[in-house]
Amino acid sequence: MGSLLVPEVVPSPTQDAETLRKSFKGYFLGLGTDEKAIVSVLGHRNASQRKKIKEEYQLLYNKSLIDDLHSELSGDFRRAVLLWAYDPPERDARLANEVLNSWIHDITRLQVIVEIACASTPDHLVAVRQAYCALFGCSLEEDIIAHVSLPVQKVLVSLVSSYRYDKELVDNSTANLEASKFREATRTKQLDCDELVLILSTRNIHQLKATFQCYKQNYGFSIDQDISNCGEGLLESILKVVILCIDSPEKHFAEAVKVSTDGLGTDEDSLSRAIITRAEIDVIKVKEEYVKMKNTALEYAVADDTSGELVRHRARFIFVNTNTLFDEIIDQMTKTIGCRNDTSWRLGGFLTNSSSPRKFRGRNKKLNLTAVQPPDCVVIFDTERKSSVIQEAAKLQIPIVGLVDSSMPWDIYKKITYPVPANDSVQFVYLFCNLITKTFLYEQRRLNAALGASATANPEIREEAEQFDKIKTTGKDKIYVLPYERLEPASEDLTETKQLLDKLVVLKFNGNLGSDMGFSGPKSALEVRHGFTCLDLVVNHIESINSKYGCNIPLLMMNTPNTHDGILKALEKHPNKNIHTFIQSQHQQENIEDMPELRTIDKSSLQDKLYSSNVLEVFLSLNSSGKLEPLISQGKEYFLLLQSENLAEIVDPKILSHLIKNSIEHCVEVMPTASETEETGLPPQEGRIQSKENVKSINTMWMSMNCVERLIQRSGLGFTSSKFFDRAFAIDSPWSRYLPVERTSDLLILQSDLYTSAEGTLVRNAARANPKDPSIELGPEFGTVDDFRSRFKSIPSIIELDSLKVTGDVWFGTGITLKGKVSIAAKPGMKIVIPDGVELKNRLITSQTDIGASSL
């Protein structure tokens, strides 16, 4: 009893293939993929029709439809569409392989294999096993043995290896006999005994149902209850799923949907799998069972729970209503959830509202633009009255949620992204608003908890969370800063860390020439220590991470025309590595000559100080180079963008894990300014909202692939980086994550005994007690690399140095040690030479004779 709605007149596979291809063209033009067109085709075709569409698509365009869907779509929507587009046997084979290769084998994952073996036909199970061998080069049974431990391994192998008789044939005496064997197994807690496993894996479904019924009649309890009494381990959980999938698969999948949507957030994978795999089988029965469990329709529950994704990403909602009967209900809802209910949307056009329809149509149009940025979602309560809103929202590809009934014209209905079948009675609108309110409040609590302010926090912390919610509209100069120390430690499981890091791409912008340091090439090619350039150290760091965890982090470099040749020459010593370069387009180059260094940014431009407008130019150039699409197809999910020379260990699984777990799509790393450090003494131990004047960017930024795609799509609508990143989130990074190369004073630190180079990467000297590097100021006499090298015969020891300030004509010998606070100032016309082997501790030197004087 499937619920798939196939049109009475189905377009030919050729027409459907052409429609799908057209839906992708917007992506290539930077306008986004027409997801609604994809759903309208694939969502209303059965398995055999979808197979013909894929075959025709391959013939017409010499490309795989599956590959194009994977590259054009993203996130949970991509996963759901791909699951639906695969042939059912291939889909289930891939699901099984994904489960077996995951690093956790709990009941949530392993029940997928039970579903395939026990809740599908024998022929389908055989087809899945064949598909598995064809796709992965081994049998499903072999992979179970390789990845799952006993005794669960024994049960799963037996289940997937069987071929049950699929006719309704029941022997009651056999049912009674085998019920007694089950009873003996539960009584002795020998649940993995050969006889019990053999019965479960070989008897036909109807015979097993009779056995389960006999068990309950003879012993007073259901078999799954007695299994529960045996323990709460993985074996007991697997056997209960086996019994439920055999006895009532619709109950099992209704329970799976319930579990995936209960609580805060949604288990998107479980929800998609439960609905998609049963859509052509028994989803109507699943819906009936769900109503019995939750006393609400499955459609409403799914729509209510998945809408939380928009809330988690702080999306902009607009609630559209013209029925005065609903005003009080909607007003109460918007006040509770903190959304503005804009009544000026009531009469005019969707984006050009007018106080009067006549004035709007007339020559003298009155424009009332109520939102600076377009909404992320439009919710319409009186859908049939707002066709103009639907038309404009659909044209702008803004998702629409609308109440619909059977009288709605098809041309309007098909434009609604999330139709909710219902009449627009006051009672239902009240119920619908109540569901929306609960979803908003749940997700707001979840997000606040991720930011260090839970729903049960004290009033001060709760007030801070509310203040953060207002940043996007009133706090352009504010930013939420979370201390690095508050992040959870990275997993010690190498496999888990590998899977995490395989989602990452490092993107470096090489726009800075070394001319400010007297170096003729790109600053990335400047030699820093023992023959290693800035670029060498970054490449070696990423290679060491790849080698340590067995992951594959690519390094992409965007060069300007001025730096490209120099970068290619520097990369000649790194052949056969996963490094890719591309040149910034001429159009983008006109907008950026050099990425501005933090110290030269004018304080009047606070927004660009953290989220430079050049971020947009970098990703537009990446997209136009053709290198973005392959990264999406490889499953990459996050970018680490390096906007200047930073030689610290920038790839940090701890940060990446936090961003993914908390669905944070963009994050900038910052450090407190000197004034802020002096005022507070130590960095804050709790997350807090700060003025952007009190933090400085270290030019290291993290962005999700979804965020990058939206940034590219919205750039065509006039969005700038400062507008796009209006909800600022930052991590207060420790000093160890910031080793800049901006001036020759930085070279002194990097070439000193404070750091050593191990396998081509920098390692800080453990003898340094202060976690912060010393403050060093060298005068203009040391400004160029050649001047710096000539004035130091060798680099002094600075392990115990707090600060060094040098001005005037000063020269350093060899074997010098600097400790504490040292200041050397040569007066005009005077020369000071620091002799070989001298130790200066807390000294003020203003003449050559001062070198032999006592300490301060």
C-alpha positions in Angstrom: 0.0 0.0 0.0 2.2 2.7 -1.3 1.3 6.4 -1.4 3.1 7.4 -4.6 1.0 9.7 -6.7 1.8 9.2 -10.4 0.0 11.6 -12.9 -2.7 10.1 -15.1 -0.7 11.1 -18.2 2.9 10.5 -17.6 5.4 12.4 -19.7 7.8 10.3 -21.7 11.2 9.4 -20.2 12.8 11.9 -22.7 10.6 14.7 -21.6 11.4 14.0 -17.9 15.1 13.8 -18.7 15.0 17.2 -20.4 13.0 18.7 -17.5 15.7 17.5 -15.1 18.5 18.8 -17.2 16.8 22.2 -17.4 16.4 22.2 -13.6 20.3 22.0 -13.3 21.0 24.9 -15.7 20.3 27.5 -13.1 23.2 26.1 -11.0 25.7 26.6 -13.8 24.5 30.2 -14.2 24.8 30.8 -10.4 21.0 30.9 -9.9 20.7 27.7 -8.0 19.0 24.4 -8.9 15.3 24.2 -9.4 14.6 21.7 -6.6 10.9 21.8 -7.1 11.2 20.7 -10.7 13.3 17.7 -9.5 10.7 16.7 -7.0 7.8 17.2 -9.5 9.5 14.6 -11.8 11.2 12.0 -9.6 8.8 12.4 -6.7 5.9 11.3 -8.9 7.4 8.3 -10.8 7.6 4.7 -9.7 10.8 2.7 -9.7 10.5 1.3 -13.2 9.7 4.8 -14.6 12.7 6.3 -12.7 14.9 3.6 -14.2 13.9 4.6 -17.7 14.5 8.3 -17.0 18.0 7.5 -15.9 18.7 5.4 -19.0 17.3 8.2 -21.3 19.3 10.9 -19.4 22.5 8.9 -20.1 21.6 8.5 -23.8 20.7 12.2 -24.2 23.6 13.9 -22.3 26.2 11.1 -22.0 26.2 11.8 -18.2 24.9 9.9 -15.2 21.7 11.4 -13.7 22.9 10.2 -10.3 26.2 12.0 -10.7 24.5 15.2 -11.7 22.0 15.0 -8.8 25.0 14.5 -6.5 26.9 17.5 -7.8 23.9 19.9 -8.1 22.2 19.2 -4.8 23.5 19.4 -1.2 22.7 18.5 2.4 19.8 16.4 3.5 17.8 17.1 0.4 20.6 15.6 -1.8 20.7 12.5 0.3 16.9 12.0 0.1 16.7 12.6 -3.6 19.6 10.2 -4.3 18.0 7.5 -2.1 14.8 7.9 -4.2 16.6 8.0 -7.5 18.6 4.7 -7.0 17.0 1.5 -8.1 15.6 -0.1 -4.8 18.2 -2.9 -4.7 21.1 -0.6 -5.3 19.7 1.9 -2.7 19.5 -0.8 0.0 23.0 -2.2 -1.0 24.4 1.3 -0.5 22.6 1.8 2.8 24.0 -1.5 4.1 27.5 -0.7 3.0 27.3 2.8 4.6 26.2 1.2 7.9 28.9 -1.4 7.9 31.7 1.1 7.1 30.6 3.5 9.8 32.8 3.7 12.9 29.8 3.0 15.2 27.7 -0.2 15.0 24.8 0.6 17.3 21.1 -0.4 16.9 20.2 2.7 15.0 22.6 1.7 12.2 22.5 -2.1 12.2 18.7 -2.2 12.1 19.1 -1.1 8.5 20.4 -4.5 7.6 17.6 -6.2 9.6 15.0 -4.1 7.6 16.5 -5.2 4.3 16.5 -8.9 5.4 13.2 -9.1 7.3 10.9 -6.3 5.9 11.3 -7.0 2.2 10.5 -9.8 -0.2 12.9 -12.7 -0.7 13.5 -11.7 -4.3 14.4 -8.1 -3.2 16.9 -9.5 -0.7 18.6 -11.5 -3.4 18.7 -8.5 -5.7 20.3 -6.4 -2.9 23.0 -9.1 -2.4 23.7 -9.1 -6.1 23.9 -5.3 -6.2 26.2 -5.3 -3.2 28.6 -7.6 -4.9 28.6 -5.6 -8.1 29.1 -2.3 -6.3 31.6 -3.2 -3.7 33.5 -6.2 -5.0 32.5 -8.5 -2.1 29.4 -10.1 -0.6 27.2 -8.6 2.0 27.9 -11.5 4.2 31.7 -11.0 4.0 31.4 -7.3 5.0 29.2 -8.2 7.9 31.8 -10.7 9.1 34.6 -8.1 8.6 32.9 -5.3 10.5 30.4 -6.7 13.0 31.5 -8.7 16.1 29.8 -11.9 17.5 27.1 -12.7 18.5 25.3 -10.0 16.4 27.4 -11.0 13.4 26.0 -14.6 13.6 22.4 -13.3 13.5 22.9 -10.8 10.7 24.8 -13.2 8.4 22.1 -15.9 8.8 19.3 -13.3 8.1 20.8 -11.9 4.9 21.8 -15.4 3.6 18.3 -16.9 3.7 15.7 -17.2 1.0 12.3 -17.6 2.7 9.3 -19.3 1.2 7.0 -16.4 0.4 3.6 -18.1 0.3 1.1 -18.2 3.2 1.8 -21.6 4.7 1.4 -22.3 8.5 1.8 -25.4 10.5 0.3 -24.9 14.0 2.1 -27.8 15.6 5.4 -26.5 14.4 4.5 -23.0 15.7 3.9 -24.5 19.2 7.1 -26.5 19.1 9.2 -23.6 18.1 7.5 -21.3 20.5 8.7 -23.6 23.3 12.3 -23.4 21.9 12.1 -19.6 22.0 10.9 -19.9 25.6 13.9 -22.0 26.5 16.2 -19.5 24.9 14.8 -16.5 26.8 14.6 -18.5 30.1 18.3 -19.5 29.8 19.3 -16.2 28.2 20.9 -18.1 25.3 19.6 -15.8 22.6 22.3 -16.6 20.1 21.7 -20.4 20.1 21.9 -22.0 16.7 18.3 -23.3 16.8 16.8 -19.9 17.5 18.8 -18.1 14.8 18.0 -20.9 12.3 14.2 -20.5 12.9 14.3 -16.7 12.6 16.3 -16.8 9.3 14.6 -19.7 7.5 10.9 -19.9 8.3 8.4 -18.0 6.2 6.9 -14.8 7.6 3.4 -16.3 8.2 4.9 -19.3 10.1 6.9 -17.0 12.3 3.9 -14.8 13.0 2.0 -17.9 14.2 5.0 -18.8 16.4 5.1 -15.4 18.0 1.3 -15.6 18.7 1.7 -19.1 20.2 4.4 -17.8 22.5 2.2 -15.1 23.9 -0.8 -17.4 24.3 1.3 -20.1 26.0 3.5 -18.0 28.2 1.6 -14.8 28.9 4.1 -12.4 27.6 5.2 -11.4 24.1 8.5 -12.7 23.0 10.0 -9.3 22.6 9.1 -8.6 26.3 10.9 -11.7 27.4 13.9 -10.8 25.2 14.0 -7.3 27.0 14.2 -9.1 30.3 17.4 -10.8 29.1 19.3 -7.6 29.0 19.8 -4.3 27.2 22.7 -5.2 24.9 23.0 -4.9 21.2 22.0 -8.6 20.6 18.7 -8.1 22.5 18.0 -4.9 20.6 18.7 -6.5 17.2 16.4 -9.5 18.0 13.6 -7.2 19.0 13.9 -5.4 15.7 14.0 -8.7 13.8 10.7 -9.8 15.5 9.0 -6.5 14.9 10.0 -6.3 11.2 8.7 -9.8 10.7 5.5 -9.4 12.8 4.5 -5.8 11.8 7.0 -3.9 9.6 4.6 -0.9 9.5 4.9 -0.6 13.3 8.6 -0.8 13.1 8.9 2.0 10.5 6.3 4.1 12.3 8.4 3.8 15.5 11.5 4.7 13.5 9.9 7.9 12.3 8.7 8.6 15.8 12.2 8.2 17.3 13.8 10.3 14.5 11.4 13.2 15.1 11.1 13.1 18.9 13.0 15.5 21.1 15.1 18.4 19.9 16.3 18.1 16.3 15.7 15.5 13.6 17.6 12.4 12.7 17.4 13.2 9.0 19.0 9.9 7.8 16.6 7.7 9.7 13.6 9.8 8.8 14.4 9.8 5.1 15.2 6.1 5.0 12.0 5.1 6.8 9.8 7.1 4.4 11.6 6.6 1.1 12.1 2.8 1.5 8.5 2.2 2.2 6.9 4.8 -0.1 6.1 2.2 -2.8 5.3 -0.6 -0.3 3.3 0.1 2.8 3.7 3.8 3.8 -0.1 4.2 4.1 0.0 1.5 6.9 3.0 3.2 8.4 1.0 6.5 8.5 -1.9 4.7 10.2 0.4 3.2 12.9 1.9 6.6 13.5 -1.5 8.2 14.1 -2.1 5.4 16.7 1.2 6.2 18.4 1.2 10.0 18.4 -2.4 10.9 17.7 -1.3 13.2 14.9 -0.8 12.8 11.2 2.6 11.7 9.9 2.6 14.6 7.3 2.1 17.2 10.0 4.8 15.8 12.3 7.4 15.5 9.5 6.7 19.1 8.3 6.7 20.4 11.8 10.0 18.7 12.8 12.0 19.3 9.6 11.1 22.9 9.6 13.4 23.1 12.6 16.3 23.1 10.2 15.5 26.6 9.1 15.1 27.7 12.8 18.5 26.2 13.6 20.1 28.3 10.8 18.4 31.5 12.0 16.4 31.8 8.8 14.1 34.7 8.1 10.5 33.8 8.1 7.5 35.8 6.8 4.0 34.8 7.8 1.4 36.0 5.3 -2.3 36.3 6.2 -5.3 38.3 5.1 -8.0 36.6 7.1 -8.8 38.8 10.1 -10.1 35.8 12.0 -6.6 34.5 12.3 -4.9 37.7 13.3 -5.0 37.2 17.1 -3.7 33.6 16.7 -0.8 34.6 14.4 0.1 37.7 16.5 0.4 35.5 19.6 2.6 33.0 17.8 5.0 35.6 16.4 5.3 37.3 19.7 6.1 34.0 21.4 8.7 32.9 18.9 10.2 36.4 18.5 9.4 36.9 14.8 8.0 40.1 13.4 4.5 39.8 12.0 4.5 42.5 9.3 1.0 43.6 8.4 2.2 45.8 5.6 2.5 42.6 3.5 -1.3 42.4 3.6 -2.4 44.3 0.5 0.5 45.1 -1.8 2.9 43.1 -4.0 5.3 40.6 -2.4 8.4 42.7 -2.6 6.9 46.1 -3.4 4.2 46.6 -0.9 1.6 49.3 -1.3 -0.9 50.8 1.0 -3.5 50.4 -1.7 -3.8 48.0 -4.6 -5.0 50.8 -6.9 -2.0 52.9 -6.1 0.2 49.9 -6.7 -1.3 49.4 -10.2 -1.3 53.1 -10.9 1.4 55.2 -12.4 2.6 56.7 -9.1 3.6 53.5 -7.3 4.2 53.7 -3.5 7.0 51.4 -2.5 7.2 50.1 1.1 10.2 47.8 1.3 9.7 46.0 4.6 12.8 43.8 4.5 16.4 44.6 3.5 17.0 41.0 2.6 14.6 38.4 1.1 13.1 35.9 3.5 14.3 32.3 3.7 10.8 30.9 4.0 7.2 32.2 3.4 4.4 30.7 5.5 0.9 31.4 4.0 -2.3 30.7 5.9 -4.9 31.8 3.4 -3.2 30.3 0.4 -6.0 30.8 -2.2 -6.1 34.5 -1.5 -2.3 35.0 -2.0 -1.5 33.7 -5.5 0.6 36.8 -6.2 2.8 36.1 -3.2 3.2 32.5 -4.3 4.1 33.5 -7.9 6.8 35.9 -6.7 8.2 33.6 -4.1 8.4 30.8 -6.6 10.2 33.1 -9.1 12.7 34.0 -6.4 13.1 30.3 -5.4 12.0 31.1 -1.8 10.5 28.0 -0.1 6.7 28.3 0.5 4.7 26.6 3.3 1.0 26.8 2.6 -2.4 25.4 3.7 -4.0 23.8 0.7 -7.3 22.1 -0.1 -8.7 20.2 -3.1 -10.2 23.3 -4.7 -6.8 24.9 -5.3 -5.8 25.3 -9.0 -2.9 23.0 -10.0 -0.8 25.8 -11.4 -0.8 27.4 -7.9 -0.5 24.2 -5.9 2.6 23.0 -7.8 4.5 26.2 -6.7 4.1 25.4 -3.0 7.2 23.7 -1.7 5.6 22.3 1.4 1.8 21.9 1.0 -0.2 21.1 4.1 -3.5 19.6 3.2 -6.2 21.2 5.4 -9.1 23.6 5.3 -8.3 27.1 6.7 -10.6 26.8 9.7 -9.8 28.8 12.9 -9.4 25.5 14.7 -6.8 24.1 12.3 -4.9 27.4 12.1 -4.6 27.4 15.9 -3.3 23.8 15.8 -0.8 24.7 13.0 0.5 27.8 14.8 0.8 25.8 18.0 3.1 23.2 16.2 5.1 26.0 14.7 5.6 27.7 18.1 6.7 24.5 19.7 9.2 23.8 16.9 10.7 27.3 17.2 11.0 27.1 20.9 12.6 23.7 20.8 15.1 24.7 18.2 15.9 28.0 19.8 16.8 26.2 23.0 18.9 23.7 21.1 20.8 26.5 19.4 21.3 28.5 22.6 22.6 25.4 24.3 25.2 25.1 21.6 26.2 28.7 22.2 26.5 28.1 26.0 23.1 29.3 27.0 20.6 26.5 27.7 16.9 26.9 28.2 17.2 26.4 31.9 20.1 28.9 32.3 19.9 31.7 34.8 18.4 35.0 33.7 21.7 36.7 33.0 22.8 33.9 30.5 19.3 33.8 29.0 19.4 37.5 28.5 22.7 37.1 26.7 21.2 34.5 24.4 18.3 36.8 23.5 20.8 39.5 22.9 22.6 37.3 20.4 19.4 36.6 18.6 19.1 40.3 17.9 22.6 40.7 16.3 21.3 40.0 12.8 19.1 43.1 12.8 20.5 45.5 15.4 24.1 44.4 16.2 26.2 45.0 13.2 29.1 45.8 15.4 28.7 42.8 17.7 29.9 39.3 17.5 29.4 36.1 19.6 32.8 34.8 20.7 33.3 31.3 22.1 36.6 30.5 23.8 38.7 27.8 22.2 39.0 26.1 25.6 35.2 25.5 25.6 35.4 23.2 22.6 35.2 19.5 23.3 38.5 17.6 22.8 39.0 15.9 19.5 38.2 12.2 19.3 41.0 9.8 20.1 39.6 7.3 17.5 41.7 7.7 14.4 39.0 6.3 12.1 36.5 8.8 13.4 38.9 11.7 13.0 39.7 10.5 9.5 36.1 10.6 8.5 35.8 14.1 9.9 38.9 15.5 8.2 37.8 13.9 4.8 35.1 16.5 4.8 37.5 19.4 4.8 39.2 21.5 2.0 41.9 24.0 2.7 41.7 27.1 0.5 44.6 29.6 0.6 44.5 33.0 -1.1 48.0 34.0 -2.3 47.4 37.7 -3.1 50.1 39.3 -1.1 53.5 40.2 -2.6 56.5 40.5 -0.3 57.3 44.0 -1.5 56.6 45.5 1.9 59.5 43.3 3.2 61.8 44.0 0.2 61.0 40.6 -1.4 60.2 40.6 -5.1 58.0 37.5 -5.2 54.8 36.4 -3.5 55.0 36.4 0.3 54.1 32.7 0.3 57.4 32.0 -1.4 59.5 33.9 1.2 62.1 31.6 2.9 61.2 31.5 6.6 63.5 28.9 8.2 66.2 26.5 7.1 65.3 26.7 3.4 61.5 26.3 4.0 59.2 28.9 2.6 55.8 29.9 4.0 54.2 27.7 1.4 56.4 24.7 2.2 55.4 24.8 5.8 51.6 25.0 5.0 51.9 22.1 2.5 54.0 20.0 4.9 51.5 20.6 7.7 48.6 19.4 5.6 50.6 16.4 4.4 51.5 15.4 7.9 47.8 15.5 8.9 46.9 13.4 5.8 49.6 10.9 6.7 48.7 10.7 10.4 45.0 10.1 9.9 45.0 8.5 6.5 42.7 11.3 5.2 42.7 13.3 2.0 42.6 17.0 2.6 43.2 18.9 -0.7 45.0 22.2 -0.7 43.6 24.7 -3.2 45.4 28.0 -3.9 43.9 31.1 -5.6 46.7 33.2 -7.0 46.5 36.7 -8.6 48.2 37.2 -12.0 51.1 38.9 -10.0 51.7 35.9 -7.8 50.8 32.9 -9.9 54.2 32.2 -11.6 56.0 32.6 -8.3 53.7 30.2 -6.6 54.0 27.6 -9.3 57.8 27.8 -9.0 57.6 27.3 -5.3 55.4 24.3 -5.8 57.9 22.5 -8.0 59.4 20.9 -4.9 55.9 19.3 -4.1 55.1 17.1 -7.1 52.4 14.4 -6.9 50.5 16.1 -4.0 46.9 16.9 -3.8 47.4 20.6 -4.6 45.4 22.6 -7.1 45.9 26.2 -8.2 43.8 28.6 -10.1 44.1 32.3 -11.1 41.8 34.9 -9.9 39.8 36.2 -12.8 40.6 39.7 -14.2 37.2 40.9 -13.0 37.9 39.8 -9.5 41.5 41.2 -9.6 40.2 44.7 -10.2 38.4 44.4 -6.9 41.4 43.1 -5.0 45.0 44.0 -5.4 46.2 42.5 -2.1 44.1 41.0 0.7 44.4 43.7 3.4 46.4 42.7 6.4 44.6 43.2 9.8 47.0 45.9 11.0 46.2 48.2 8.0 42.4 47.9 8.1 40.6 51.1 9.0 38.5 50.8 12.1 35.6 52.5 10.4 35.1 49.2 8.5 34.3 46.9 11.3 32.3 44.4 9.3 35.0 43.9 6.7 37.5 43.5 9.6 36.0 40.1 10.3 34.3 39.0 7.1 36.2 40.6 4.2 34.2 41.4 1.0 37.1 39.5 -0.7 35.6 36.2 0.6 32.9 36.5 -2.0 35.5 37.2 -4.7 37.5 34.1 -3.7 34.6 31.7 -4.0 33.3 33.3 -7.2 36.7 32.7 -8.7 36.7 29.1 -7.4 33.3 28.5 -8.9 34.3 30.0 -12.3 37.5 27.9 -12.3 35.4 24.7 -12.4 37.0 23.4 -9.3 34.1 23.7 -6.9 31.8 21.1 -8.5 34.3 18.2 -8.2 34.7 19.1 -4.5 31.0 18.8 -4.0 30.9 15.4 -5.8 33.7 14.2 -3.5 31.5 14.9 -0.5 33.5 17.8 0.9 31.5 19.8 3.4 33.7 22.5 4.9 36.3 25.0 3.7 39.1 26.3 5.8 40.0 29.7 4.2 43.5 31.2 4.8 43.6 34.8 3.9 47.2 35.6 4.9 50.4 33.8 5.9 49.8 31.8 9.1 52.3 29.1 9.8 50.6 27.6 12.8 48.9 24.2 12.7 45.8 25.5 11.2 44.0 22.2 10.5 42.2 21.5 13.8 39.8 18.5 14.1 38.5 20.1 17.4 37.1 23.2 15.7 35.8 21.2 12.7 34.0 18.8 14.9 32.3 21.6 16.9 31.1 23.4 13.7 29.6 20.2 12.3 28.0 19.0 15.5 26.3 22.4 16.1 25.4 23.1 12.5 27.6 26.3 12.4 28.0 27.3 8.8 30.5 30.1 9.0 33.0 31.0 11.7 36.0 33.4 11.9 38.9 32.9 14.3 39.8 35.9 16.4 42.0 37.1 19.2 41.5 39.9 21.7 43.0 43.2 20.8 45.8 44.6 23.0 43.4 46.9 24.8 40.9 44.2 25.5 43.7 41.9 26.9 44.9 44.6 29.2 41.4 45.3 30.5 40.4 41.7 31.2 43.8 40.2 31.9 42.8 36.7 30.7 40.5 35.6 27.8 36.9 34.9 28.9 36.1 31.3 29.9 32.5 31.5 28.7 31.0 32.5 25.4 29.9 36.1 25.2 28.9 38.9 22.9 31.6 41.4 22.3 32.2 44.5 20.3 34.1 43.9 17.1 36.4 46.6 18.1 37.7 44.4 21.0 38.7 41.5 18.7 40.9 41.1 15.7 40.7 38.5 13.0 43.6 36.1 12.4 42.5 35.8 8.8 41.4 32.2 9.2 37.8 31.4 8.4 35.7 28.2 8.3 32.7 27.9 5.9 30.4 25.0 5.1 29.8 23.9 1.5 26.1 24.8 1.8 27.1 28.3 3.0 29.4 28.7 0.0 26.8 27.6 -2.5 24.3 30.1 -1.0 26.8 32.8 -1.1 27.5 32.2 -4.8 23.8 32.0 -5.6 22.9 35.2 -3.8 25.8 37.2 -5.2 23.7 37.6 -8.4 21.0 39.3 -6.3 23.4 42.0 -5.1 24.5 40.4 -1.8 27.9 41.4 -0.5 29.9 39.4 2.1 29.0 42.0 4.8 25.3 41.5 4.1 25.5 37.7 3.9 27.5 37.2 7.1 25.1 39.2 9.3 25.0 36.6 12.0 28.6 36.6 13.2 30.1 33.7 15.2 33.8 33.5 16.2 36.2 31.3 18.1 38.7 33.0 20.4 41.8 31.1 19.3 44.9 30.6 21.4 48.2 32.2 20.5 49.5 28.9 19.3 47.1 29.1 16.3 48.6 32.4 15.0 52.1 32.6 13.6 51.9 35.4 11.1 54.5 36.5 8.6 53.8 40.2 8.1 57.1 41.9 9.1 60.7 41.0 9.7 60.0 40.9 13.5 58.0 37.8 12.7 61.0 36.3 11.0 63.1 36.8 14.2 60.6 34.8 16.2 60.3 32.0 13.6 64.0 31.7 13.0 64.9 31.7 16.7 65.3 28.8 19.2 61.7 29.4 20.1 60.8 27.1 17.2 62.4 24.1 15.6 61.4 22.5 12.3 60.5 18.8 12.5 59.7 17.0 9.2 59.1 20.4 7.6 56.7 21.7 10.2 57.3 24.2 13.0 57.3 22.9 16.6 57.3 25.3 19.6 60.1 24.9 22.1 58.6 23.3 25.3 61.1 25.2 27.4 59.1 28.4 26.8 56.8 28.8 29.9 54.8 31.7 28.5 52.2 30.5 26.0 52.4 33.8 24.2 55.3 34.6 21.9 57.4 37.7 22.9 56.5 41.1 21.5 59.1 42.3 19.1 59.4 45.7 17.4 62.2 46.2 14.9 62.8 49.7 13.5 62.8 50.6 9.8 66.5 49.8 9.6 65.4 46.1 9.8 62.4 46.6 7.4 63.6 44.5 4.4 64.7 40.9 4.4 68.2 41.8 3.3 68.6 44.4 6.0 67.3 41.9 8.6 69.8 39.2 7.5 72.7 41.6 7.4 72.1 43.1 10.9 71.9 39.6 12.6 75.0 37.5 12.3 72.9 34.8 14.0 69.4 34.9 15.6 69.6 35.5 19.4 68.1 33.1 21.9 64.7 34.4 23.0 63.3 31.5 25.0 62.9 33.7 28.1 62.3 37.0 26.3 59.1 39.0 27.1 59.6 42.0 24.7 62.2 43.5 22.5 62.2 47.0 20.9 65.0 48.0 18.6 65.4 51.4 16.9 68.2 53.1 15.1 71.5 51.7 13.7 71.8 48.5 15.8 73.8 45.3 14.8 73.8 41.9 16.5 76.7 39.4 16.9 76.4 35.7 17.4 75.5 33.7 20.5 73.4 36.5 22.0 70.7 35.7 24.7 67.8 38.0 25.3 65.6 37.7 28.5 62.8 39.7 30.1 62.2 43.1 28.7 64.9 44.5 26.4 65.0 47.9 24.7 67.8 49.0 22.4 67.6 52.6 21.0 70.5 54.1 19.0 70.4 57.8 18.7 70.7 59.5 15.3 74.3 59.2 14.0 75.2 56.6 16.7 75.9 52.9 16.0 75.4 50.2 18.6 76.9 46.7 18.2 75.7 43.9 20.5 78.9 41.8 20.9 79.1 38.0 20.5 77.9 35.9 23.5 76.3 38.7 25.4 73.3 38.1 27.6 70.9 41.0 28.0 68.2 40.6 30.7 65.8 43.4 31.5 68.1 46.0 29.9 67.7 49.5 28.4 70.5 50.2 26.0 71.0 53.7 24.5 74.7 53.6 23.8 77.6 51.2 23.3 78.8 51.8 26.9 75.4 50.7 28.3 76.0 47.1 27.3 78.3 46.5 30.2 76.0 48.3 32.8 73.9 46.5 35.3 70.4 45.2 34.8 67.3 47.4 35.2 
